[in-house]
Amino acid sequence: MTTDGFTTCLWFDGRAEEAAHFYVSVFENSRLGRVTRHTGAVPGPEGSVLTVEFTANGQTFVALNGGPEFTFSEAISFQIGCEDQAEIDHYWDKLVEGGGSHGPCGWLKDRFGVSWQVTPVRLDEMIADPDPARADRAMKAMLGMHKLDLAALEKAYAGE
């Protein structure tokens, strides 16, 4: 675990190791780290996985098998800024694989219930445009989509 920044802890109900393997398979610059096991000092079957440290896309995470008390919600999500449609398609398809669900405006939930926003980096520039008509067209187009279509966003932004 890193001591020079933030580490995000994700709470799972018995699926921490599965989740860590999944995230490492989706993102480049990823690897599995240390696995700790229940020793009997905390609730859980002795020897079962308690935590899995992993890095996904260069960010440090800990997956914790904490039990059923807490679940994920859309109140927190991870944003993935994509350079092109191929990147959008890759992350969208991989993250919903195995039981995830599509949401509006580039949002999705993976099979573990974690929320993600898969968006083109270019969208931020469009909706921040000082020309309110251009920004509004891009925003309206985005609001009508599930997986974001960069070409369609560009067309709307240009007024085509």
VENNOR-V755873 format. One record per pair of residues at least 12 apart in sequence whose C-alpha atoms are under 10 Angstrom apart, sorted by the first residue. I is the first residue (numbers start at 1). GAP is how many residues later the second one is. Records with the same first field share a line. If there is no record, write none. Layout:
I=GAP + GAP
This chain:
1=32 + 33 + 51 + 52 + 53 + 54 + 59 + 60 + 61
2=51 + 57 + 58 + 59
5=54 + 55
6=53 + 54 + 55
7=46 + 47 + 48 + 52 + 53 + 54 + 55
8=45 + 51 + 52 + 53 + 54 + 55
9=42 + 43 + 44 + 51 + 52 + 53 + 54 + 55
10=41 + 42 + 51 + 52 + 53 + 54 + 55 + 56 + 61 + 62 + 104
11=40 + 51 + 52 + 53 + 54 + 55 + 56 + 57 + 58 + 59 + 60 + 61
12=38 + 39 + 51 + 52 + 53 + 54 + 55 + 56 + 57 + 58 + 59 + 60 + 100 + 101
13=51 + 52 + 53 + 54 + 55 + 56 + 57 + 58 + 99
14=30 + 34 + 35 + 36 + 37 + 49 + 50 + 51 + 52 + 53 + 54
15=34 + 35 + 48 + 49 + 50 + 51 + 52 + 97
16=33 + 34 + 35 + 36 + 37 + 46 + 47 + 48 + 49 + 50 + 96
17=15 + 18 + 32 + 33 + 34 + 35 + 36 + 37 + 45 + 46 + 47 + 48
18=34 + 45 + 94
19=33 + 35 + 44 + 45 + 91 + 92 + 93
20=12 + 13 + 31 + 32 + 33 + 34 + 35 + 36 + 41 + 42 + 43 + 44
21=31 + 33 + 35
22=34 + 72 + 73 + 75 + 89 + 90
23=31 + 32 + 33 + 34 + 71 + 72
24=30 + 31 + 32 + 33
25=31 + 69
26=30 + 31 + 64 + 65 + 67 + 68 + 69
27=28 + 29 + 30 + 31 + 63 + 64 + 67 + 68
28=27 + 28 + 29 + 30
29=26 + 27 + 28 + 29 + 30
30=24 + 25 + 26 + 27 + 28 + 29 + 30
31=22 + 23 + 24 + 25 + 26 + 27 + 29
32=20 + 21 + 22 + 23 + 24 + 28 + 29
33=18 + 19 + 20 + 21 + 22 + 27 + 28 + 29
34=17 + 18 + 19 + 20 + 28
35=14 + 15 + 16 + 17 + 18 + 19 + 27 + 28
36=12 + 13 + 14 + 15 + 16 + 17 + 28
37=12 + 13 + 14 + 15 + 28
38=12 + 13 + 27
43=23 + 24
44=21 + 22 + 23
48=17
49=14 + 15 + 16
50=13 + 14 + 15 + 16
51=12 + 13 + 14 + 15
52=12 + 13
57=23
71=41 + 42 + 43
72=37 + 40 + 41 + 42 + 43
73=36 + 40 + 41 + 42
74=33 + 34 + 35 + 39 + 40 + 41 + 42
75=40
76=38 + 39 + 40
77=30 + 31 + 32 + 37 + 38 + 39 + 40
78=29 + 36 + 37 + 38 + 39 + 40
79=27 + 28 + 36 + 37 + 38 + 39 + 40
80=12 + 26 + 36 + 37 + 38 + 39 + 40 + 41
81=36 + 37 + 38 + 39 + 40 + 41 + 42 + 43
82=36 + 37 + 38 + 39 + 40 + 41 + 68
83=36 + 37 + 38 + 39 + 67
84=35 + 36 + 37 + 38 + 65 + 66 + 67
85=34 + 35 + 63 + 64 + 65 + 66
86=64
87=31 + 32 + 33
88=18 + 29 + 30 + 31 + 32 + 59 + 60 + 61 + 62
89=29 + 58 + 59 + 60
90=28
91=25 + 26 + 27 + 28
92=14 + 15 + 16 + 17 + 18 + 24 + 25 + 26 + 27 + 55 + 56
93=17 + 54
94=16
95=13 + 14 + 15 + 16 + 17 + 19 + 20 + 21 + 23
96=12 + 13 + 14 + 15 + 16 + 17 + 20
97=13 + 14
98=12 + 13 + 14
99=12 + 13 + 14
100=12 + 13 + 14 + 15
101=12 + 14
102=13 + 14 + 44 + 45
103=12 + 13 + 14 + 42 + 43 + 44
104=13 + 38 + 39 + 40 + 41 + 42 + 43 + 44
105=12 + 13 + 14 + 34 + 35 + 36 + 37 + 38 + 39 + 40 + 41 + 42 + 43
106=12 + 13 + 14 + 36 + 37 + 38 + 39 + 40 + 41 + 42 + 43
107=12 + 38 + 39 + 40 + 41
108=38 + 39
117=30 + 31
118=28 + 29 + 30
119=23 + 28 + 29 + 30 + 31
120=28 + 29 + 30 + 33
121=29
122=28 + 31 + 32
123=12 + 15 + 16 + 19 + 25 + 27 + 30 + 31 + 34
124=14 + 15
125=13
126=12 + 13 + 27 + 28 + 31 + 32
127=12 + 13 + 15 + 30
129=28
133=24 + 25 + 26
134=20 + 22 + 23 + 24 + 25
135=21 + 22 + 23
136=20 + 21
137=16 + 17 + 18 + 19 + 20 + 21 + 22 + 23
138=14 + 15 + 16 + 17 + 18 + 19 + 20 + 21
139=14 + 17 + 18
140=13 + 16 + 17
141=12 + 13 + 14 + 15 + 16
142=14
